[in-house]
Amino acid sequence: MSTPTDRNGSRPRRPADETRRRVGLAHDPRVAVDRVACTGHGVCAQLLAGVTLDEWGYPVVGDDTVVGEDGRELAETAVRLCPARALYLR
């Protein structure tokens, strides 16, 4: 079985992020909440599956890893829509 090649006969190059991740230099972003700045609107819990609300309506981040392009896009949208600007990616 041969390795796939592009039209020039060379192997296609991997995207830089994929290569960096493979060698351990890049990590998936993680969702975090600034508990002091948060005002408990709950937008993040509505948009992100890994975020739930406690009994007072403040977010609790259970699964903070953002996986894939769709997950990253959704997390960036949640960060942008947070009314208190308390949600961020690290």
C-alpha positions in Angstrom: 0.0 0.0 0.0 1.5 3.3 -1.0 1.4 6.7 0.8 -1.0 9.2 -0.8 0.7 12.0 -2.7 -0.5 15.3 -4.1 -0.3 16.2 -7.8 3.4 17.1 -7.5 4.2 13.6 -6.3 5.1 14.7 -2.7 3.3 13.7 0.4 0.7 16.3 1.6 1.9 18.3 4.6 0.1 18.2 7.9 -1.5 21.4 9.3 0.9 23.1 11.8 -1.6 22.7 14.7 -1.9 18.9 14.1 1.9 18.5 14.1 2.3 20.6 17.2 -0.4 18.6 19.0 1.2 15.3 17.9 4.6 16.2 19.5 3.0 17.6 22.6 3.5 21.3 22.0 -0.1 22.3 21.6 -3.1 21.4 23.8 -6.8 21.6 23.4 -8.2 24.7 24.9 -10.1 24.5 28.1 -13.1 26.5 29.3 -12.8 28.4 32.6 -15.0 30.7 34.6 -13.9 33.8 36.6 -16.1 33.1 39.6 -15.7 36.6 40.9 -16.8 38.3 37.7 -19.6 35.9 37.0 -23.1 37.2 37.7 -25.0 34.0 37.1 -26.8 34.6 33.8 -26.4 30.9 32.7 -25.7 31.5 29.1 -22.6 29.3 29.2 -24.7 26.4 30.6 -27.2 26.7 27.8 -24.4 26.6 25.1 -21.9 24.2 26.5 -22.5 20.6 27.5 -19.7 20.5 30.1 -21.2 23.4 32.1 -24.0 23.0 34.6 -25.5 25.5 37.1 -25.3 25.2 40.9 -28.2 25.9 43.2 -27.7 29.7 43.0 -27.4 29.7 39.2 -23.7 30.0 38.9 -21.7 27.8 36.5 -19.9 24.6 37.5 -17.5 23.5 34.8 -17.4 19.7 34.8 -15.7 18.8 31.5 -13.5 21.8 30.6 -11.8 20.4 27.5 -12.9 21.8 24.1 -12.7 19.1 21.5 -12.6 19.6 17.7 -13.3 22.6 15.5 -17.1 22.5 16.2 -16.4 22.5 20.0 -13.9 25.3 19.7 -16.4 27.4 17.6 -19.1 26.8 20.2 -16.9 27.6 23.1 -15.7 30.9 21.4 -19.4 31.8 20.8 -20.1 31.2 24.5 -17.2 33.3 25.6 -18.3 36.1 23.2 -21.9 35.9 24.5 -21.1 35.9 28.2 -22.8 39.1 29.6 -20.3 39.4 32.5 -17.3 38.5 30.4 -16.5 35.8 33.0 -16.1 32.9 30.6 -12.7 32.4 28.9 -10.6 29.8 27.1 -7.2 28.9 28.6 
